[in-house]
Amino acid sequence: MSQEFPELGIYTLPGRINDPQRTLEEAPLADKLGIGSIFYR
């Protein structure tokens, strides 16, 4: 998919998350929305 918003980025797993599986759910959604970068901690 083309990046509609290459200047935007998101953090996955903000705060204290016990289940890192959420990253696998959030990454495809960010790609679908055209988000340029995904950061995780």
N, CA and C of each residue as an Amber inpcrd file, in Angstrom:
protein
   123
   0.8440000  -1.1840000   0.0000000   0.0000000   0.0000000   0.0000000
   0.8840000   1.2400000   0.0000000   0.4310000   2.2640000  -0.6510000
   1.1810000   3.5200000  -0.6400000   0.9790000   4.2230000   0.7010000
   1.9650000   4.9640000   1.0910000   1.8820000   5.6820000   2.3520000
   1.2440000   7.0340000   2.1050000   0.0490000   7.1970000   2.6120000
  -0.6470000   8.4700000   2.4460000  -0.1260000   9.5130000   3.4270000
   0.3990000   9.0540000   4.5460000   0.8830000   9.9500000   5.5860000
   2.2870000   9.5310000   6.0140000   3.2770000   9.6390000   5.1280000
   4.6160000   9.1660000   5.4690000   5.2510000   9.9340000   6.6260000
   4.7570000  11.1270000   6.8990000   5.3270000  11.9290000   7.9800000
   4.7710000  11.5340000   9.3470000   3.7400000  10.6980000   9.3890000
   3.1320000  10.2940000  10.6530000   3.6880000   8.9560000  11.1210000
   3.8040000   8.8110000  12.4280000   4.2280000   7.5560000  13.0160000
   3.3940000   7.2670000  14.2480000   3.3340000   5.9990000  14.6290000
   2.5960000   5.6210000  15.8320000   3.4860000   4.7590000  16.7090000
   3.1920000   4.7540000  17.9990000   3.8140000   3.8330000  18.9380000
   2.8230000   2.7230000  19.2110000   3.2990000   1.4990000  19.1370000
   2.4680000   0.3880000  19.5770000   2.8620000   0.0660000  21.0060000
   1.9860000  -0.5460000  21.7130000   2.2200000  -0.9480000  23.1000000
   2.6080000   0.2110000  24.0060000   1.8680000   1.3130000  23.9910000
   2.1990000   2.4050000  24.9060000   1.8700000   2.0140000  26.3480000
   2.6600000   2.4450000  27.2650000   2.3950000   2.1580000  28.6660000
   2.7280000   0.7260000  29.0360000   2.0410000   0.2390000  30.0250000
   2.2950000  -1.1240000  30.5290000   1.2720000  -2.0860000  29.9410000
   1.6770000  -2.7700000  28.9160000   0.8150000  -3.7440000  28.2550000
   1.3490000  -5.1370000  28.5480000   0.4810000  -6.0300000  28.9560000
   0.9030000  -7.3860000  29.2940000   0.9180000  -8.3220000  28.0920000
   0.2260000  -7.9600000  27.0300000   0.1060000  -8.8540000  25.8820000
   0.6920000  -8.2030000  24.6340000   1.9260000  -8.5530000  24.2460000
   2.5470000  -7.9470000  23.0620000   1.8990000  -8.3770000  21.7480000
   0.9740000  -9.3100000  21.8100000   0.2520000  -9.7660000  20.6170000
  -0.4930000  -8.6070000  19.9450000  -0.8330000  -7.5860000  20.7120000
  -1.5510000  -6.4260000  20.1500000  -0.7850000  -5.7650000  19.0220000
   0.5470000  -5.8070000  19.0720000   1.3470000  -5.2060000  18.0010000
   1.0100000  -5.8420000  16.6650000   0.8050000  -7.1460000  16.6630000
   0.4700000  -7.8460000  15.4190000  -0.9070000  -7.4430000  14.8930000
  -1.7590000  -6.9570000  15.7540000  -3.0670000  -6.4590000  15.3320000
  -2.9780000  -5.0050000  14.8660000  -2.1430000  -4.2200000  15.5210000
  -2.0560000  -2.7910000  15.2210000  -1.2520000  -2.4980000  13.9460000
  -0.2290000  -3.2830000  13.6780000   0.6330000  -3.0250000  12.5190000
  -0.1190000  -3.0780000  11.1950000  -0.9250000  -4.1120000  10.9220000
  -1.6670000  -4.1130000   9.6520000  -2.6750000  -2.9670000   9.5490000
  -3.2510000  -2.5860000  10.6640000  -4.2010000  -1.4680000  10.6580000
  -3.4840000  -0.1710000  10.3200000  -2.3170000   0.0420000  10.8930000
  -1.5320000   1.2440000  10.5770000  -1.1560000   1.2670000   9.1000000
  -0.7950000   0.1110000   8.5670000  -0.4620000   0.0270000   7.1450000
  -1.6770000   0.3550000   6.2890000  -2.8190000  -0.1510000   6.6680000
  -4.0610000   0.1110000   5.9270000  -4.4150000   1.6020000   5.9410000
  -4.1050000   2.2650000   7.0530000  -4.3860000   3.6940000   7.1800000
  -3.3520000   4.5610000   6.4750000  -2.2380000   3.9550000   6.0520000
  -1.2060000   4.7050000   5.3560000  -0.1980000   5.3980000   6.2580000
  -0.0770000   4.9290000   7.4960000   0.8610000   5.4960000   8.4480000
   2.2820000   5.1770000   8.0090000   3.1960000   6.1340000   8.0990000
   4.5440000   5.9690000   7.5770000   5.4830000   5.1470000   8.4390000
   5.3410000   5.2050000   9.7700000   6.2700000   4.5060000  10.6690000
   5.5320000   3.9190000  11.8550000   6.0740000   2.8120000  12.3340000
   5.5570000   2.1740000  13.5420000   6.7310000   1.9690000  14.4880000
   6.5840000   2.4370000  15.7100000   7.6150000   2.2950000  16.7200000
   7.0550000   1.4500000  17.8530000   7.8990000   0.6440000  18.4450000
   7.4530000  -0.1270000  19.6010000   8.5070000  -0.0640000  20.6800000
   8.0790000  -0.2830000  21.9130000   9.0000000  -0.2480000  23.0560000
   8.8260000  -1.4780000  23.8770000
